[in-house]
Amino acid sequence: MRIFIIALLFIASIASAQNAQQYFNQAANEYIYKNEQIALNTITSGLSQFPNDQNLKNLKDKIEKDKKDQEQQKQQNKENQEQKDQQDQEKKDQQEQQDQEQKDQQEKEQNEDQKQQQEEQSEDEKNADQKDESQQAKPEETDEEGKEMDRPPQSSGEKLEEVNLTEDKARMILEAMKNNEIQYIQQNKRKATKKPDSDKPDW
């Protein structure tokens, strides 16, 4: 009888070991196929029946550690991606700012060039207006006879042509004027040599 009981306990321990091994094998197979959560559920079920099974405990610790590492790696990748996105955005913003500054500088230079051209054009127009006003306001210089000084001197023939006289007519006029002058002088001489009338007073 005692031998029978021992045999039953041995058989029960073997069956128990096989059942724990089955949980382990099933959980390990699920873990290999990346079903970590299902594998943990299987191990939890196995440990509820076989809490002292070391294989199930070890597999559970490994799965939990790998899961934690994966979450940390995922978080690290997320942070790295966010940092990369932030750097890319900062770089993009910096490039846009440089492009805008360059554009503003070009527009400023163009405006300054246009302003300078307008000022030069305005100055040229002002100088031209002042020159015209100066020429209009400046009287023509003339000599004592009222003739323009800037005109070249006229010849005797040109002067005669202006009064519609030929040289012969002019010579005749000068000759007549000379004769009149001589007659006038002679008359004055005769009057001066004539004796005054004694009957008349000197005054």
Secondary structure as UniProt FT lines:
FT   HELIX           2..32
FT   TURN            33..34
FT   HELIX           36..49
FT   TURN            51..52
FT   HELIX           54..137
FT   TURN            144..145
FT   TURN            149..150
FT   HELIX           156..162
FT   TURN            163..164
FT   HELIX           167..193
FT   TURN            198..199
//
